[in-house]
Amino acid sequence: MIDRRGSKLGLSGHSVGIGVVVVVVLLTGLWSGFISTSQGALTPDQKRQKIADAVNRLKAEAEALDNFKGGVVPVFTRPHPALRGYNDDLSLSILQEMTKKIMTNEYRDVYVKWHLAVELKKMKPMDREEAGDQLVRLVKAMPGPLQVDHREPYRDLPEDIAQQWWSLWRKTRVSVGYPPFTKNYHGRDAMAHVAEGKKAEWEVMAREMERLRPLWKRVRNEENIAFNRRVNQLNIIIREYRGELIYELLKTGDPAMLSLIANEITGRVKKRQRIVFDLVAYVYLAMFDGVLNLYDQKDLEKFAREIKQAAQSAEGYEIYEGMSTLSSRRRIQRNFADYAFHLIQMLENIDVNALPKAIQSQ
């Protein structure tokens, strides 16, 4: 009896122990979930403060965009540290903030809004229709590329000796192979590719290059290098920000947005602005992501006709503004009609029922 009671009590005690553990675990999980939820969710006042703090920090960085001597350092990665650490959807509140003129200078303004635009990706489908008009205002307020010549990143000193060396470097160039696999050789490195009758002349030039080379040096201008890098960074975020706004416009599902985007593309083509290639790239992206599934087939066919009309006015390779490099010495030609060809073909022959449905679950 004692053994049975002991065994029974022992077993009973074990059961009680398990029950207590289960209850404690459940309570702990519920409490942790409650704490996690209360920590993750922000009140309206907290949301406003969070956005205000982030904007103030971004404004300070925007003011430092042309400062290369330390202090506040702009950030060119996203999400910005000021916008991390919470899971709330602040997209509509941030969009309202973005429609304001945050900075007096339009390029500093873009810096702030490019960072804030990350939050727009969290926008719920039910909110996109409300956001359409505000997104249109942002697109229309966008500046063009920053038209600033790059500064000389270095100087070759003394200039006269350096110029003599570079002159010989150009004279002794030999190109081997066929485009796009051409390889260039200079000076003594080119000797193996020089005809026998010219090797004596090449040897004289190669020796002179070897004599001159230790007599000059390249001096880097770190401030100019930082300036050039900053110009490039700003032009990249201008392009990216505009494209993201176009993408968000497409996600509204409003046919009027297709016409607005077509007009934007047409206007940029007429002005031969590089940004038009980015706009088309984001339309491609929207198609592959299933965003165009939000539109009727007739609206997409009309969109195709409008883009095709712009493409027909821009056949052939031309210089597009914003595609020059250092001191405009190297200019790149692009063919818009060629670039937009596949998009137009897909839109003209589109079957909306065959488009990806991923966007509907976003």
matplotlib code that plots the C-alpha trace (Angstrom):
import matplotlib.pyplot as plt

x = [0.0, 2.7, 4.6, 1.4, 0.6, 4.1, 4.1, 0.8, 1.7, 5.0, 3.3, 0.6, 3.3, 5.0, 1.8, 1.2, 4.8, 4.2, 1.0, 2.7, 5.5, 3.0, 1.0, 4.2, 5.4, 2.1, 1.9, 5.5, 4.8, 1.7, 3.5, 6.4, 4.0, 2.2, 5.5, 6.7, 3.4, 3.4, 7.0, 6.5, 3.3, 3.6, 0.9, 0.0, 2.1, 5.0, 4.7, 4.7, 7.8, 9.6, 9.1, 10.0, 13.2, 14.1, 13.4, 15.5, 18.5, 18.1, 17.9, 21.2, 22.8, 21.3, 22.9, 26.2, 26.0, 28.6, 30.8, 33.8, 35.8, 34.3, 31.4, 28.0, 28.3, 25.4, 24.3, 23.9, 22.5, 19.0, 17.2, 18.6, 19.5, 16.9, 14.2, 15.2, 14.0, 10.2, 7.7, 4.8, 3.5, 4.2, 3.8, 0.9, 2.2, 5.6, 4.0, 2.2, 5.6, 7.2, 4.7, 5.9, 8.9, 11.3, 14.5, 14.7, 17.3, 15.6, 18.6, 18.9, 15.1, 15.5, 18.2, 15.7, 12.8, 14.9, 15.5, 11.8, 10.6, 11.7, 8.7, 6.3, 7.1, 5.2, 2.0, -1.1, -3.0, -6.1, -4.1, -2.6, -5.6, -5.5, -1.8, -2.1, -2.6, 0.3, 2.6, 1.7, 2.7, 6.0, 6.8, 6.0, 8.2, 11.2, 14.3, 16.4, 19.9, 22.5, 24.3, 27.7, 31.0, 33.3, 36.4, 39.9, 40.7, 44.4, 47.2, 50.4, 53.4, 55.5, 53.0, 55.4, 57.3, 54.0, 52.6, 55.7, 55.2, 51.5, 52.2, 54.5, 52.0, 49.4, 51.8, 52.9, 49.4, 48.7, 45.3, 45.0, 41.8, 38.3, 35.6, 34.4, 37.5, 40.1, 43.2, 45.5, 49.2, 51.6, 55.3, 57.6, 54.5, 53.5, 56.8, 55.6, 52.8, 54.8, 55.9, 59.6, 60.1, 58.9, 60.6, 63.6, 61.4, 59.3, 62.5, 63.5, 60.1, 60.0, 63.4, 62.3, 59.1, 61.2, 63.5, 60.6, 58.5, 60.4, 60.5, 56.8, 54.2, 50.4, 49.0, 45.5, 43.1, 41.1, 38.6, 37.8, 37.6, 35.1, 33.2, 32.9, 31.8, 29.1, 27.8, 27.6, 25.8, 23.2, 22.5, 22.0, 19.5, 17.7, 17.3, 16.4, 13.9, 12.0, 11.9, 10.5, 7.8, 6.8, 6.7, 4.5, 2.2, 1.8, 0.8, -2.3, -4.0, -5.4, -5.5, -4.9, -1.4, -0.5, -1.2, 0.8, 3.7, 3.5, 3.5, 6.5, 8.3, 7.4, 8.5, 11.9, 12.4, 11.7, 14.3, 16.7, 17.1, 18.8, 16.2, 13.8, 15.7, 15.3, 11.5, 11.2, 13.3, 10.9, 7.9, 9.8, 10.2, 6.5, 5.6, 7.8, 6.6, 3.0, 2.0, 0.4, -2.1, -4.0, -4.9, -7.4, -6.0, -7.3, -5.6, -2.3, -2.7, -3.3, -0.2, 1.8, 0.6, 1.7, 5.2, 5.5, 4.8, 7.6, 10.0, 9.2, 10.4, 13.7, 15.1, 18.8, 21.7, 21.8, 23.4, 21.0, 21.5, 23.0, 25.1, 28.4, 31.3, 34.4, 34.3, 32.0, 35.0, 33.4, 29.8, 27.6, 25.0, 21.8, 18.9, 15.6, 13.5, 15.8, 15.6, 11.8, 11.2, 10.6, 8.4, 6.2, 6.0, 5.0, 2.3, 0.9, 0.5, -0.3, -2.6, -3.4, -4.6, -1.2, 0.6, 2.0, -0.4, 2.2, 1.2, -2.2, -0.7, 1.6]
y = [0.0, 2.4, 1.5, 2.0, 5.3, 6.4, 5.4, 7.0, 10.2, 10.3, 10.0, 12.4, 14.9, 14.5, 15.3, 18.4, 19.4, 19.1, 21.1, 23.9, 24.0, 24.1, 26.9, 28.9, 28.4, 29.5, 32.6, 33.4, 33.2, 35.3, 37.9, 38.0, 38.4, 41.2, 42.9, 42.4, 43.8, 46.8, 47.5, 47.2, 49.2, 53.0, 55.4, 58.2, 60.7, 58.3, 57.9, 61.6, 62.0, 59.1, 60.7, 64.2, 62.8, 61.0, 64.1, 66.3, 64.0, 63.7, 67.5, 67.9, 65.4, 67.1, 70.4, 68.6, 67.3, 69.8, 69.5, 67.2, 68.1, 66.0, 66.6, 65.3, 62.6, 61.9, 58.3, 56.7, 53.3, 52.4, 51.9, 54.9, 54.2, 56.8, 54.6, 51.3, 49.4, 49.3, 47.4, 49.9, 51.0, 54.7, 54.9, 57.3, 59.5, 59.7, 60.3, 63.3, 64.5, 64.0, 66.2, 69.1, 71.2, 69.9, 71.6, 74.9, 73.3, 70.7, 68.4, 68.4, 67.8, 64.7, 63.3, 63.5, 62.1, 59.3, 57.9, 58.4, 56.7, 53.3, 53.3, 53.7, 50.0, 49.0, 50.7, 48.5, 47.9, 49.6, 52.8, 53.1, 54.7, 57.4, 57.9, 58.4, 62.2, 62.7, 60.5, 62.5, 65.7, 64.2, 63.1, 66.5, 68.2, 66.0, 67.9, 66.8, 65.4, 67.5, 69.3, 69.9, 69.2, 66.8, 68.4, 67.2, 64.4, 64.7, 66.6, 65.3, 67.3, 68.8, 69.2, 69.7, 66.4, 64.5, 65.8, 64.5, 61.1, 61.0, 62.1, 59.1, 56.8, 57.7, 57.4, 54.0, 52.5, 49.3, 47.7, 44.0, 42.0, 42.9, 44.9, 44.3, 42.2, 44.8, 45.1, 48.1, 48.0, 51.0, 51.6, 48.6, 46.4, 47.0, 45.9, 42.3, 43.6, 46.1, 45.4, 44.7, 47.8, 50.0, 48.3, 50.6, 53.7, 52.1, 51.3, 54.9, 56.0, 53.3, 54.3, 57.9, 56.9, 55.0, 58.0, 60.4, 58.2, 58.7, 62.5, 63.2, 62.1, 62.1, 64.1, 63.2, 66.0, 64.3, 67.1, 67.0, 63.2, 63.5, 66.1, 63.9, 61.0, 63.1, 64.3, 60.7, 59.6, 62.4, 61.7, 58.0, 58.7, 61.2, 58.4, 55.8, 58.0, 59.0, 55.3, 54.3, 56.9, 55.7, 52.1, 53.2, 55.0, 51.8, 50.0, 52.2, 50.4, 53.7, 53.9, 57.6, 56.8, 55.0, 58.1, 60.2, 57.9, 57.8, 61.6, 61.6, 59.2, 61.2, 64.5, 63.1, 61.6, 65.0, 66.6, 63.6, 63.2, 60.1, 59.6, 58.2, 54.9, 54.6, 55.2, 52.4, 50.1, 50.5, 49.8, 46.6, 45.8, 46.4, 44.0, 41.3, 41.8, 41.4, 45.0, 45.4, 42.7, 45.5, 47.0, 46.1, 44.9, 47.9, 50.3, 48.5, 48.5, 52.2, 52.6, 50.6, 53.0, 56.0, 54.7, 53.4, 56.9, 58.3, 55.5, 56.3, 59.8, 58.6, 55.9, 55.8, 56.5, 59.9, 61.8, 62.0, 64.7, 63.5, 60.9, 62.8, 62.2, 64.3, 67.6, 66.2, 64.6, 61.3, 61.2, 58.1, 57.5, 55.6, 54.3, 54.8, 53.0, 49.9, 50.1, 50.3, 47.7, 44.6, 46.5, 47.8, 44.3, 42.7, 45.4, 45.1, 41.4, 41.2, 38.8, 40.2, 36.7, 35.4, 38.0, 37.1, 37.5, 38.3, 41.9, 41.0, 39.5, 42.4]
z = [0.0, 1.0, -2.2, -4.2, -2.5, -2.9, -6.5, -7.1, -5.2, -7.0, -10.3, -9.3, -8.2, -11.5, -13.3, -11.2, -12.0, -15.7, -15.4, -13.6, -16.1, -19.0, -17.4, -16.7, -20.2, -21.6, -19.4, -20.2, -23.9, -23.6, -21.6, -24.0, -26.9, -25.0, -24.3, -27.9, -29.2, -26.9, -27.8, -31.5, -31.8, -31.6, -30.5, -33.0, -31.0, -31.0, -34.7, -35.3, -33.0, -34.7, -38.1, -36.8, -35.3, -38.5, -40.7, -38.4, -38.6, -42.4, -42.8, -40.8, -43.2, -46.3, -45.1, -45.1, -48.7, -49.9, -46.8, -47.3, -44.2, -41.5, -39.1, -40.1, -42.8, -45.2, -45.5, -48.9, -47.8, -46.9, -44.6, -42.8, -39.1, -38.0, -39.7, -38.3, -35.2, -35.5, -37.5, -37.8, -41.1, -41.2, -45.0, -45.2, -42.5, -44.2, -47.5, -46.1, -44.8, -48.2, -49.9, -47.9, -49.0, -46.4, -47.7, -49.7, -52.0, -54.3, -54.3, -50.5, -50.4, -52.6, -50.3, -47.4, -49.4, -51.0, -47.5, -46.5, -49.6, -48.3, -46.0, -49.0, -49.8, -46.7, -47.9, -47.7, -51.0, -49.4, -48.9, -52.4, -54.0, -51.3, -52.0, -55.8, -55.8, -53.4, -55.4, -58.5, -56.7, -55.8, -59.3, -60.7, -58.1, -59.0, -60.2, -63.2, -62.8, -61.0, -63.9, -62.5, -64.2, -62.3, -60.9, -61.9, -59.5, -59.8, -61.5, -63.2, -62.0, -63.5, -66.3, -69.2, -68.5, -67.8, -71.1, -73.0, -71.4, -72.2, -75.8, -76.3, -74.5, -77.1, -80.0, -79.0, -78.7, -80.5, -80.6, -80.8, -81.5, -82.6, -80.7, -78.0, -77.2, -78.3, -76.0, -76.1, -75.5, -75.0, -75.1, -74.6, -73.9, -77.5, -79.1, -79.6, -81.8, -83.9, -87.4, -87.8, -89.9, -87.0, -84.0, -84.1, -83.9, -81.2, -79.2, -79.2, -77.9, -75.3, -73.9, -73.8, -71.9, -69.4, -68.9, -68.3, -66.1, -62.8, -63.4, -62.8, -60.4, -60.1, -57.2, -56.1, -55.0, -52.3, -52.0, -55.7, -55.6, -52.7, -54.7, -57.8, -55.7, -54.0, -57.4, -58.6, -55.4, -55.7, -59.3, -58.5, -55.7, -57.9, -60.6, -58.0, -56.2, -59.4, -60.4, -57.1, -57.2, -60.7, -59.4, -56.5, -58.9, -60.9, -57.7, -57.3, -60.1, -61.4, -65.2, -65.0, -63.7, -66.8, -68.9, -66.4, -66.7, -70.5, -70.5, -68.2, -70.5, -73.6, -72.1, -71.1, -74.6, -76.2, -74.0, -74.5, -70.8, -69.5, -66.8, -69.4, -69.4, -65.7, -66.0, -68.6, -66.4, -63.5, -65.8, -66.9, -63.2, -62.5, -65.3, -64.0, -60.4, -61.5, -60.8, -64.2, -63.3, -61.6, -64.9, -67.7, -71.0, -72.9, -70.6, -71.0, -74.8, -74.8, -72.6, -75.2, -78.0, -76.1, -75.3, -78.9, -80.2, -78.0, -79.2, -82.9, -82.3, -80.9, -83.2, -83.6, -81.2, -79.6, -76.7, -73.7, -71.1, -67.9, -69.6, -69.8, -67.5, -66.4, -68.2, -70.9, -72.6, -73.0, -74.1, -74.3, -76.9, -76.3, -78.5, -76.7, -79.3, -79.0, -75.2, -75.1, -77.9, -75.7, -73.3, -76.1, -77.7, -74.3, -73.7, -77.2, -76.9, -73.2, -71.5, -68.1, -67.0, -67.5, -65.5, -62.1, -59.2, -56.5, -56.2, -54.9, -51.7, -51.1]

ax = plt.figure().add_subplot(projection="3d")
ax.plot(x, y, z, "-o")
ax.set_aspect("equal")
plt.show()
